[in-house]
Amino acid sequence: MSFQNLNIVTRLGLGFGALIVLAIGLGTFSLFTMGTLAALTENLHEHPMAVTNAAADARGNILAMRLEIVTAALSEKPEEIDVSARRIDQLEAATYDDFNLMLNRFLGDKAQIQRAFQTFKDWKPFRDQVLALAREGQRDEAMKVVRGPGGQRAEAARTEIKDVNTWAQQKGDDFYRSATLQRDNAIRITCVILATIFVLALLVALLITRSITRPVARLRGAMVRLAEGDHGVEIPFTGLTNEIGAMAGTVQVFKEIGVQKLQMDAAERQRQEDERQAAAAQRDREQQIGQEIAALIAAVGGGDLSRRVDLAGKDGFYRAMSEGINSLTDTVEAIITDLTVVAGALAEGDLSKRITKDYLQRHLQPARGDRRSDHPRHRRDFGRRRRGLGRQRRSFGTDRAAGLEPGRDRGLHGAAGRDGAHQRRKRPACQQDGRRGAECRRTGRQGCRVGH
């Protein structure tokens, strides 16, 4: 697993863990250095300083013993001599302790201390001799011993102890220099470690910060581009499994939703455009069909019954309407054809011609199942139309029986037609407007020449 794929908590834990390890290392080194300095200080105290102090005490005791011996040698009272003797014994015991301490703590050649110790022991007979001469009152002889061999032995012991002291001081100086050097090294190393920890802390902080802020900044840039409408932007870090990857996945979802919305908007616009085009095409079709129907009506009105509405490219309601108009035109053409034939036959005096097709049943009878056909007004209209046609037929028969040429009195030919028109104006209203005889009887109209 790469560092970039680690989650933020793990990165912070690794960074702080590295700092803790460095801090532990620094603490361990500091403890070790302090232990070394403590050991050097202890050695300095336990050995050179102890030996130096013991040597100084021994030399001081020897000097004090020489003074007590001189005092005893010059004393005239036995009590004073006894006091000096006891004091000398005390100083001697203390000097023995100092020599024992030097033997235990001295780090150099202990033979040097042993020679000084032996010289001190060799001084004791001379001290006893001086005290004995002093008790006997031989003060001059006692002083000779003090100034002679006894004094030489005491001075020799002090000189040898001084040499031990000098060596111990040198050793103490060595310890001090070692301690100082160790301290300086510890300070330098501690400073280096602190600087290293500081630099590493900065690097770790920078690395962790950049590993978090840079992906977040790139994601922010992608989100800004998405907000500006750029849905082609590539969302980075979607393959990561940490928090950055989760954020990138969320942004990817936003992008997909935006793309889907754009697609839906484009589809909606396309649908509206298709509807607009379909509506425009429908209007064009309606206009074209209207123009065709108007042209057909105009042609029929002008006597041209050969034209029809073209059914090509029409479906649904428009095809049904066109078929109905064509069928109606066919029927009108057939009726006019039949009427022309019958009228022509009547004009020739042939009353045998008949209209055999039942156009009334075909076109005037309401559709089956249409409840409006059951209305009384509708039934009266259909019956009135039938009786009107029958009355027209009978009028032709009446004219024939009266010796008139059928159709002449109705304005079909010249003056006879004008006379016929004059007679029509004088005829009852039922004959002029095709009313039924039942209406004449119902209204009480008189003088109707048409037999009902």
C-alpha positions as CSV (number, residue, x, y, z in Angstrom):
1,M,0.0,0.0,0.0
2,S,1.4,3.4,-1.0
3,F,1.6,6.3,1.3
4,Q,-0.9,8.2,-0.9
5,N,-3.4,5.5,-0.4
6,L,-3.1,5.6,3.4
7,N,-6.0,7.3,5.3
8,I,-5.4,10.5,7.2
9,V,-5.4,9.0,10.6
10,T,-2.7,6.5,9.6
11,R,-0.6,9.3,8.1
12,L,-0.9,11.4,11.2
13,G,-0.1,8.3,13.4
14,L,3.0,7.5,11.3
15,G,4.2,11.1,11.6
16,F,3.7,11.4,15.3
17,G,5.1,7.9,15.7
18,A,8.3,8.9,14.0
19,L,8.5,12.0,16.2
20,I,7.9,9.9,19.3
21,V,10.7,7.4,18.2
22,L,13.1,10.3,17.8
23,A,12.1,11.8,21.1
24,I,12.6,8.4,22.8
25,G,16.0,8.2,21.1
26,L,16.9,11.6,22.3
27,G,15.7,10.7,25.8
28,T,17.7,7.5,25.8
29,F,20.8,9.3,24.6
30,S,20.3,12.0,27.3
31,L,19.9,9.4,30.0
32,F,23.0,7.6,28.8
33,T,25.0,10.9,28.7
34,M,23.7,11.8,32.2
35,G,24.7,8.4,33.4
36,T,28.2,8.8,32.0
37,L,28.5,12.3,33.5
38,A,27.3,10.9,36.8
39,A,29.8,8.1,36.7
40,L,32.6,10.5,36.0
41,T,31.4,12.8,38.8
42,E,31.2,9.9,41.1
43,N,34.7,8.7,40.1
44,L,35.9,12.2,40.6
45,H,34.4,12.3,44.0
46,E,35.1,8.8,45.1
47,H,38.7,8.6,44.0
48,P,40.8,11.7,43.2
49,M,38.9,14.0,45.5
50,A,38.7,11.5,48.3
51,V,42.3,10.6,48.0
52,T,43.3,14.3,47.8
53,N,41.2,15.1,50.9
54,A,42.6,12.1,52.8
55,A,46.2,13.1,51.8
56,A,45.6,16.6,52.9
57,D,44.2,15.4,56.2
58,A,47.1,13.0,56.7
59,R,49.7,15.7,56.0
60,G,47.8,18.1,58.4
61,N,47.7,15.4,61.0
62,I,51.4,14.7,60.7
63,L,52.0,18.5,61.0
64,A,49.8,18.6,64.1
65,M,51.6,15.7,65.6
66,R,54.9,17.4,65.1
67,L,53.6,20.4,66.9
68,E,52.3,18.3,69.8
69,I,55.7,16.6,70.0
70,V,57.4,19.9,70.2
71,T,55.0,21.0,72.8
72,A,55.6,17.9,74.9
73,A,59.4,18.2,74.5
74,L,59.3,21.8,75.8
75,S,56.7,21.1,78.5
76,E,57.8,21.1,82.2
77,K,54.7,19.6,83.6
78,P,53.9,15.9,83.3
79,E,50.2,16.6,82.9
80,E,50.8,18.7,79.8
81,I,53.0,15.9,78.4
82,D,50.2,13.4,78.9
83,V,47.7,15.6,77.2
84,S,50.1,16.0,74.2
85,A,50.6,12.3,74.2
86,R,46.8,11.6,74.0
87,R,46.4,14.2,71.3
88,I,49.2,12.6,69.3
89,D,47.5,9.2,69.6
90,Q,44.2,10.6,68.3
91,L,46.0,12.2,65.4
92,E,47.8,9.0,64.7
93,A,44.6,7.1,64.6
94,A,43.1,9.6,62.2
95,T,46.1,9.4,60.0
96,Y,45.8,5.6,59.9
97,D,42.2,6.1,58.7
98,D,43.4,8.5,56.0
99,F,46.0,6.0,54.8
100,N,43.3,3.3,54.7
101,L,41.0,5.5,52.7
102,M,43.8,6.4,50.2
103,L,44.7,2.7,49.8
104,N,41.0,1.9,49.0
105,R,40.3,4.8,46.7
106,F,43.7,5.4,45.0
107,L,43.6,4.6,41.3
108,G,47.3,4.8,40.7
109,D,50.2,2.7,42.0
110,K,49.3,1.9,45.6
111,A,53.0,1.0,46.4
112,Q,53.6,4.8,46.6
113,I,50.9,5.0,49.4
114,Q,52.3,2.0,51.1
115,R,55.8,3.5,51.2
116,A,54.4,6.7,52.7
117,F,52.5,4.7,55.2
118,Q,55.6,2.7,56.1
119,T,57.5,5.9,56.5
120,F,54.8,7.2,58.9
121,K,55.0,4.0,60.9
122,D,58.8,4.3,61.1
123,W,58.3,7.8,62.7
124,K,56.5,6.3,65.7
125,P,59.7,5.2,67.7
126,F,61.1,8.7,67.4
127,R,57.8,10.1,68.7
128,D,57.9,7.7,71.7
129,Q,61.5,8.6,72.4
130,V,60.7,12.3,72.5
131,L,57.8,11.7,74.9
132,A,60.0,9.6,77.2
133,L,62.8,12.2,77.2
134,A,60.3,14.9,78.0
135,R,58.9,12.9,80.9
136,E,62.4,12.5,82.2
137,G,63.0,16.2,81.9
138,Q,65.6,16.0,79.2
139,R,64.1,18.6,77.0
140,D,67.3,19.4,75.1
141,E,67.8,15.7,74.1
142,A,64.1,15.5,73.2
143,M,64.4,18.6,70.9
144,K,67.4,17.1,69.2
145,V,65.4,14.0,68.3
146,V,62.6,16.3,67.1
147,R,64.9,18.2,64.9
148,G,66.9,15.2,63.9
149,P,65.8,11.8,62.8
150,G,62.2,12.2,64.0
151,G,61.6,15.4,62.1
152,Q,63.2,13.9,59.0
153,R,60.9,10.9,59.2
154,A,57.8,13.1,59.6
155,E,58.9,15.3,56.7
156,A,59.6,12.3,54.5
157,A,56.1,10.9,55.2
158,R,54.6,14.3,54.4
159,T,56.6,14.5,51.1
160,E,55.5,11.1,50.0
161,I,51.9,11.9,50.9
162,K,52.2,15.0,48.9
163,D,53.3,13.0,45.9
164,V,50.2,10.8,46.3
165,N,48.1,14.0,46.5
166,T,49.7,15.4,43.4
167,W,49.0,12.2,41.4
168,A,45.4,12.2,42.8
169,Q,44.9,15.8,41.7
170,Q,46.2,15.0,38.2
171,K,43.8,12.1,38.1
172,G,41.0,14.4,39.2
173,D,41.9,16.8,36.5
174,D,41.8,13.9,34.0
175,F,38.3,13.0,35.3
176,Y,37.2,16.6,35.1
177,R,38.5,16.9,31.5
178,S,36.7,13.7,30.6
179,A,33.5,14.9,32.2
180,T,33.8,18.2,30.4
181,L,34.5,16.5,27.1
182,Q,31.6,14.2,27.7
183,R,29.4,17.1,28.5
184,D,30.4,19.0,25.4
185,N,29.9,15.9,23.3
186,A,26.5,15.4,24.9
187,I,25.5,19.0,24.2
188,R,26.6,18.8,20.6
189,I,24.9,15.5,20.0
190,T,21.7,16.7,21.8
191,C,21.7,19.8,19.6
192,V,22.2,17.7,16.5
193,I,19.4,15.3,17.6
194,L,17.1,18.2,18.4
195,A,17.8,19.9,15.0
196,T,17.2,16.5,13.3
197,I,13.9,16.1,15.2
198,F,12.9,19.6,14.3
199,V,13.8,19.1,10.6
200,L,12.1,15.8,10.5
201,A,9.0,17.2,12.2
202,L,8.9,19.9,9.6
203,L,9.3,17.4,6.8
204,V,6.7,15.1,8.3
205,A,4.3,17.9,8.9
206,L,4.9,19.2,5.3
207,L,4.5,15.8,3.8
208,I,1.3,15.0,5.7
209,T,-0.1,18.5,5.0
210,R,0.7,18.4,1.3
211,S,-0.6,14.8,1.0
212,I,-3.9,16.1,2.3
213,T,-4.2,19.7,0.9
214,R,-3.0,18.9,-2.6
215,P,-5.7,16.2,-3.3
216,V,-8.3,18.4,-1.6
217,A,-7.2,21.4,-3.8
218,R,-7.4,19.3,-6.9
219,L,-10.8,18.0,-5.9
220,R,-11.9,21.6,-5.2
221,G,-10.8,22.6,-8.7
222,A,-12.7,19.7,-10.2
223,M,-15.8,20.7,-8.2
224,V,-15.5,24.4,-9.3
225,R,-15.3,23.2,-13.0
226,L,-18.3,21.0,-12.4
227,A,-20.2,24.0,-10.9
228,E,-19.2,26.0,-14.0
229,G,-20.8,23.4,-16.2
230,D,-17.7,21.5,-17.4
231,H,-18.9,18.0,-17.0
232,G,-16.1,16.6,-19.0
233,V,-13.6,17.2,-16.2
234,E,-11.8,14.1,-14.9
235,I,-12.2,13.5,-11.2
236,P,-8.9,12.5,-9.6
237,F,-8.1,10.1,-6.8
238,T,-11.3,8.0,-7.3
239,G,-9.2,4.8,-7.0
240,L,-8.0,5.6,-3.5
241,T,-9.5,3.8,-0.5
242,N,-9.0,6.5,2.1
243,E,-10.9,9.6,2.9
244,I,-9.7,11.4,-0.2
245,G,-11.0,8.5,-2.3
246,A,-14.4,8.7,-0.6
247,M,-14.5,12.5,-1.3
248,A,-13.5,11.9,-4.9
249,G,-16.2,9.2,-5.2
250,T,-18.8,11.7,-3.9
251,V,-17.6,14.3,-6.5
252,Q,-17.8,11.6,-9.2
253,V,-21.4,10.9,-8.2
254,F,-22.1,14.6,-8.5
255,K,-20.5,14.6,-11.9
256,E,-22.6,11.6,-13.1
257,I,-25.8,13.2,-11.8
258,G,-24.9,16.4,-13.7
259,V,-24.2,14.4,-16.8
260,Q,-27.5,12.6,-16.4
261,K,-29.3,15.9,-15.9
262,L,-27.6,17.3,-19.1
263,Q,-28.7,14.2,-21.0
264,M,-32.2,14.5,-19.6
265,D,-32.3,18.3,-20.5
266,A,-31.0,17.5,-24.0
267,A,-33.6,14.7,-24.4
268,E,-36.3,17.1,-23.1
269,R,-35.2,19.8,-25.5
270,Q,-35.1,17.2,-28.3
271,R,-38.6,16.1,-27.3
272,Q,-39.9,19.6,-27.4
273,E,-38.2,20.2,-30.7
274,D,-39.7,17.0,-32.1
275,E,-43.1,18.0,-30.7
276,R,-42.7,21.5,-32.3
277,Q,-41.7,19.9,-35.6
278,A,-44.5,17.4,-35.3
279,A,-46.9,20.2,-34.5
280,A,-45.6,22.2,-37.5
281,A,-45.8,19.2,-39.7
282,Q,-49.4,18.6,-38.4
283,R,-50.3,22.2,-39.1
284,D,-48.8,21.8,-42.6
285,R,-50.8,18.6,-43.1
286,E,-53.9,20.3,-41.8
287,Q,-53.3,23.3,-44.0
288,Q,-52.6,21.0,-47.0
289,I,-55.7,18.9,-46.3
290,G,-57.8,22.1,-45.8
291,Q,-56.4,23.4,-49.1
292,E,-57.2,20.1,-50.8
293,I,-60.8,20.1,-49.4
294,A,-61.3,23.7,-50.3
295,A,-60.0,23.0,-53.8
296,L,-62.4,20.0,-54.0
297,I,-65.3,22.0,-52.8
298,A,-64.5,24.8,-55.2
299,A,-64.2,22.2,-58.0
300,V,-67.6,20.6,-57.1
301,G,-69.1,24.1,-56.9
302,G,-67.8,24.8,-60.4
303,G,-69.3,21.5,-61.7
304,D,-66.2,19.4,-61.7
305,L,-67.1,16.2,-59.9
306,S,-64.0,14.3,-61.0
307,R,-61.7,15.6,-58.4
308,R,-61.0,13.7,-55.2
309,V,-58.9,14.2,-52.0
310,D,-55.6,12.3,-52.4
311,L,-55.3,9.7,-49.7
312,A,-51.6,9.2,-50.0
313,G,-49.7,10.0,-46.8
314,K,-52.9,10.4,-44.7
315,D,-53.8,8.3,-41.7
316,G,-56.1,8.3,-38.8
317,F,-58.7,11.0,-38.6
318,Y,-57.5,12.8,-41.7
319,R,-57.7,9.7,-43.8
320,A,-61.2,8.9,-42.5
321,M,-62.3,12.5,-43.1
322,S,-60.8,12.4,-46.6
323,E,-62.4,9.1,-47.4
324,G,-65.7,10.4,-46.1
325,I,-65.4,13.6,-48.3
326,N,-64.5,11.4,-51.3
327,S,-67.4,9.1,-50.6
328,L,-69.7,12.1,-50.3
329,T,-68.4,13.5,-53.6
330,D,-69.0,10.1,-55.2
331,T,-72.5,10.1,-53.9
332,V,-73.2,13.6,-55.1
333,E,-71.8,12.8,-58.5
334,A,-73.9,9.6,-58.7
335,I,-77.0,11.6,-57.6
336,I,-76.4,14.3,-60.1
337,T,-75.8,11.7,-62.8
338,D,-79.0,9.9,-62.0
339,L,-80.9,13.1,-61.8
340,T,-79.5,14.2,-65.2
341,V,-80.5,10.9,-66.7
342,V,-84.0,11.0,-65.3
343,A,-84.4,14.7,-66.2
344,G,-83.2,14.0,-69.7
345,A,-85.7,11.2,-70.0
346,L,-88.5,13.3,-68.7
347,A,-87.5,16.1,-71.1
348,E,-88.0,13.5,-73.9
349,G,-91.3,12.4,-72.5
350,D,-90.0,9.2,-71.1
351,L,-91.5,8.6,-67.7
352,S,-90.1,5.1,-67.4
353,K,-86.7,6.3,-66.0
354,R,-86.4,5.9,-62.3
355,I,-83.7,6.5,-59.7
356,T,-83.2,3.0,-58.3
357,K,-80.5,3.8,-55.8
358,D,-81.7,4.6,-52.3
359,Y,-79.6,7.7,-51.6
360,L,-81.9,8.7,-48.8
361,Q,-81.3,5.5,-46.9
362,R,-77.7,5.7,-47.6
363,H,-76.9,9.2,-46.7
364,L,-79.9,10.8,-44.9
365,Q,-80.7,8.0,-42.5
366,P,-78.8,8.4,-39.2
367,A,-76.1,6.0,-38.2
368,R,-77.2,2.8,-36.5
369,G,-77.0,3.2,-32.7
370,D,-77.1,7.0,-32.9
371,R,-79.7,8.0,-30.3
372,R,-80.3,11.3,-32.0
373,S,-82.1,9.5,-34.8
374,D,-84.8,8.7,-32.3
375,H,-85.6,12.3,-31.7
376,P,-89.0,13.3,-33.2
377,R,-87.6,16.4,-35.0
378,H,-85.0,14.1,-36.8
379,R,-87.7,11.7,-37.9
380,R,-89.9,14.6,-39.2
381,D,-86.9,15.9,-41.2
382,F,-86.2,12.5,-42.8
383,G,-89.9,12.0,-43.6
384,R,-90.2,15.5,-45.1
385,R,-87.3,14.8,-47.4
386,R,-88.9,11.6,-48.6
387,R,-92.3,13.2,-49.3
388,G,-90.7,16.1,-51.0
389,L,-89.0,13.8,-53.5
390,G,-92.3,11.9,-54.0
391,R,-94.1,15.2,-54.6
392,Q,-91.6,16.2,-57.2
393,R,-92.2,13.0,-59.1
394,R,-96.0,13.5,-58.9
395,S,-95.6,17.0,-60.2
396,F,-94.0,15.7,-63.3
397,G,-97.0,13.3,-63.7
398,T,-99.5,16.1,-63.3
399,D,-97.8,18.2,-66.0
400,R,-97.9,15.2,-68.3
401,A,-101.6,14.6,-67.7
402,A,-102.4,18.4,-68.3
403,G,-100.8,18.2,-71.7
404,L,-97.8,20.2,-70.8
405,E,-94.3,19.3,-71.7
406,P,-92.7,18.0,-68.5
407,G,-90.3,20.6,-67.1
408,R,-91.4,23.5,-69.5
409,D,-93.5,25.2,-66.8
410,R,-90.7,25.1,-64.4
411,G,-88.3,27.3,-66.3
412,L,-86.5,24.6,-68.2
413,H,-87.1,26.0,-71.8
414,G,-87.9,29.6,-73.0
415,A,-91.2,31.3,-72.5
416,A,-93.0,28.2,-71.4
417,G,-90.5,28.1,-68.6
418,R,-91.3,31.7,-67.7
419,D,-95.0,30.9,-67.7
420,G,-94.3,27.9,-65.6
421,A,-92.4,30.1,-63.2
422,H,-95.3,32.6,-63.1
423,Q,-97.7,29.7,-62.3
424,R,-95.3,28.5,-59.6
425,R,-95.5,31.9,-58.0
426,K,-99.2,31.7,-57.9
427,R,-99.4,28.2,-56.6
428,P,-99.8,27.4,-52.9
429,A,-96.8,27.6,-50.7
430,C,-96.8,23.8,-50.2
431,Q,-96.2,23.3,-53.9
432,Q,-93.6,26.0,-54.1
433,D,-91.5,25.1,-51.1
434,G,-92.1,21.3,-51.2
435,R,-94.2,21.2,-48.1
436,R,-96.2,18.0,-47.4
437,G,-100.0,17.9,-47.9
438,A,-100.4,17.1,-44.2
439,E,-99.1,20.6,-43.4
440,C,-101.7,22.1,-45.8
441,R,-104.4,20.2,-44.0
442,R,-103.0,21.1,-40.6
443,T,-102.8,24.8,-41.4
444,G,-106.2,24.8,-43.2
445,R,-104.6,26.2,-46.4
446,Q,-107.2,26.3,-49.3
447,G,-106.8,26.2,-53.1
448,C,-104.0,23.8,-53.2
449,R,-104.0,22.3,-56.6
450,V,-101.6,19.5,-55.7
451,G,-103.4,16.3,-54.8
452,H,-102.4,15.2,-51.5
